Amino acid sequence: MEPAIKGIVDTYVRLKNRGAIEDLLIHRRRLAIDLKGRRGYDFSRPIAQIDEEIAIIEAALEKLEPGDLSLATRSLMSFAAS
């Protein structure tokens, strides 16, 4: 899925669509939290995939005018740092 998410994110960067990129980041963060909270199955592979996608999305957000982060993005970035 990595090439697919790169293509999607690259398109949003080209269009300067910060909101869509932030939505992707929020969705992936929720998936990661949900999978990390589940038991009874080894979710390490999907969690690793989602973590890779999160890194791609965060890198894209840094390409877009870094001083112009929305409140949602700042919150997500601080969440990632912790």
N, C-alpha and C positions, 0 to 999 in steps of 0.2 A: 504494500500500500504506500510505501515511502515515495516512489516516483509520482503516484497520483496526488498525494498531498502536496508535494513540491510544485506540481503543475498548477494546482488550485491556488496555492499561496502565492506563487509567482504572478499569476493573473491578477489577484487582488492587489498585490504590490504595484504592478504596472498601472492598475486603475486607481491607485491610492485609496483603496476602500478599507480604511482602518477598522470600521465597524464590523465588516464581514470577517476580517482576520481575528478580531477580538472574540467574535461569536465562536469561531473555530476553537480558539484557545479555551474559552469557557466550557465548551462541550467536551473537549478532550480532558480537561481537568476533572470534570464531573465523572467521566468514564473511569479515569484513573482512581479516583476516590472510591467509587462504587466497587471496582474490581479488587482493590486493596482491602476492602472490608469484607469480602466474601470468603467463605471457608468451604472445604470439601472437595476442592479441585485445584490443580496447579495452574494459576493464572499468570505465572511469571512471564510467559512469552507474549501474551496480549498486553500486559502491563509494560513490558520493554518496548513493544511496538508503539504504544501510545506515548511513552516517554520520549521516543525518538521524534514522533510527530510534534509533540509539544516543543521540543528543541528547535525544530524547523520553523514552527509558527512564531516562537519568540524571536528567532533571528530575523524573520521577516518584519516583525514589529519594530525592531531596532533600525531597519533600513528606512522606515518612514519617519521623517522628522522627529527625532527622539525627544526634543523638547516639548512636543505637542501631545503628550500622552493623556489619554482620558482617565478619569477616576477609576473606571473598571480595569483598565490596563495596569495602572499603577498598583492597584490592589492585587491583581494577579501576579505581577512581577515580584512584589514583596512577599507574596505567599510562596512563590517558587524559591526565593532566596532563603526562606526559613526551613 
